[in-house]
Amino acid sequence: MSTVAGEMDHHDHHHHAPSGITRWLFTTNHKDIGSMYLWFSFIMFLVGGSMAMVIRAELFQPGLQLVDPHFFNQMTTVHGLIMVFGAVMPAFTGLANWMVPMMIGAPDMALPRMNNWSFWILPFAFAILLASLFMEGGGPAFGWTFYAPLSTTYSSDSTALFVFSVHIMGISSIMGAINVIVTIMNMRAPGMTYMKMPLFVWTWFITAFLLIAVMPVLAGAVTMVLTDKYFGTSFFDAAGGGDPVLFQHIFWFFGHPEVYIMILPSFGIISAIIPAFSRKKLFGYSSMVYATAAIAGLSFIVWAHHMFTTGMPVAAEIFFMYATMLISVPTGVKVFNWVATMWRGSISFETPMLFALAFVILFTIGGFSGLMLAITPVDFQYHDTYFVVAHFHYVLVSGAIFSIMAAAYYWLPKWTGYMYDETLAKWHFWCSLISVNVLFFPMHFAGLAGMPRRIPDYSLQFADINQIVSIGGFAFGLSQLIFLWVVIKCVRGGEKAPAKPWEGAEGLEWTVPSPAPYHTFETPPEVK
Amino acid sequence: MTTNSPTPNPTPRADNARVVRRLLFVVVGMFGFGFALVPLYEVFCDITGFNGRTKNEQAAANTRSVDTSRTINVQFITRVNKGMPWGFEPEVKSVRVHPGETKVVNFLARNPTGQNMVAQAIPSVAPGEAGLYLNKTECFCFNQQPLAAGADTKMPMQFYLDPDIPKHIHTLTLSYTMYDMTANAQPDVIASFEAATSAD
């Protein structure tokens, strides 16, 4: 500990951090940038969440009451885009910025100036996307998947803004991913071999490779949409010799690895929290690493399971069905390892652990409905229904977002130097847990009964289910304000946090004081 | 476990630059791969017949012997793209052919509007694998079709089925979708309108 304090002294004299807004504009410090990413993603979470509230308010009753269908479509589209690219992905990048250098004993990210750049282009991307909602003809209304010809022939004039904002988001993610890879490859402390890295570092390392492999493909897809719409090309236009189904292949070649980009870092977070609160070592560390790599590899050969109803030949459907089901093997290894870690552990139930436990159970429910969707013949019934909506919200909300909240509670004492309010946090957890299930579980039944997704109105037999779902939705939305309150309260003060507030926690981040000093590990620690 | 313990690097910046260069190479490569998927998809569909692709070009003249032991029902479906005002239908809904036998089917098109228009028909075959064995020696779908205001026309399509067509295929469906190409018409197709007007 004394060495760390010594470092700080030595640091004070060689440059004074600029104050005010310029501190944040020009910062190259991984902790500052991590905090900005986290706050940005939380703001986007609330913006995207308000759009979900509009959707649920409209669907509270059958018939059209609040918004017109075109605006409803813009809400579903922009809700999806913001939650995927604005909330979940930047939150993970923020966590990587804060934690990866501290976990591997590095003083900062390898490319700090690029780090500043990759954060600061993000607000512009989302400003452009949100501004497009106020253009004549409205913003993007073709779903976050922007299938051609909806996004080409039938889209509004503001589609170019959508395309450019996705370009900027893509550039930001790619730069963030490159930074993570270079940091992990070149900046590990002496003795920190690859197989000693914490799983959060491992899962982010693999995620970063997925990002640089598929974000450029997304950039290509939006570019083709741009030229088809404005410059007369025919990539997806059958009349000119193109093929709209080709769009779906290109999109999902990006889109399926993308869903693992949004869940692999969660696996790393959960693999840090469950051992800490079970006071046991993680069961099967190396199998966790290999399972993560296996999931990442398989994610490239399953994309067409999103397209079973496009009229693919049976042989291709069977291939994609089995390839998809194969993913449940490494995922099952992970769930098994988490449960085995808890087995005979001395478990305590602080809020990070509660979110982690909810993650394991609810993510697994989402995984099972995913397996159901993978079965080609029944997918014809489930395709484009609320069953799909239920499935991906279980893996993304009670999966990815719950893990982000678990991470926030777990590391808040390290970030702020104060303990968060445990009572309020428990309120946040229980309200979220109950409402998220009221919100998403009945959607399975609506979907099985045939309610299509992305519609502003529905037939009367779905009225009761939608009312319950909407109530769950409003409750879940409001519950997140408790989280905002807890975080603000914790930033402003509270019980002083020790360097290691969690008895069973392991890792280099707990060897530095709380709050973590502005500069850590300028002299690399020795890892044995 | 692994031996690559990261010893303090004498030139970490140079090393970072090397890794960044490699990663950027992957990024550029994957951006290119996204576009390469377009021709790859074309080739893949042409080879396998996936996705109902059928060669939209003139096949070699039929020199195959007729296999009278088999009869295949060939059905025709036509539709016009959304917003396209033409009438478009086959003269017959289906024909029964022996593999190797040459048949001609006429398609009727009518332009009910007051404007000269140009259209393009795009074929699709179900089941997809049958597309590989459907050979057209003459088809209106090879070219853009001009049609003067209020005019109608009979458009022939001559085809034969390759006798190698798999045994389990008893019925195949050939579907045409007619697209409005007036805005993107080829110059020689537009010239045909002017030739027709001056001949009057």
Interface residues (C-beta under 8 A of the other chain):
Chain A: A110 L111 I174 A177 I178 I181 V182 M185 N186 M187 R188 A189 P190 G191 M192 T193 Y194 M195 K196 I212 A213 V214 M215 P216 V217 L218 A219 G220 A221 M224 G232 F235 A238 A239 G240 D243 V245 L246 H249 I250 F253 F254 G311 M312 P313 A316 P524
Chain B: M1 T2 T3 N4 S5 P6 T7 P8 N9 P12 D15 N16 V19 V20 L23 L24 V26 V27 V28 G29 M30 F31 F33 G34 F35 L37 V38 Y41 C45 T48 F50 N51 G52 N81 Q120 I122 A126 P127 G128 E129 T177 Y179 D180 M181 N184
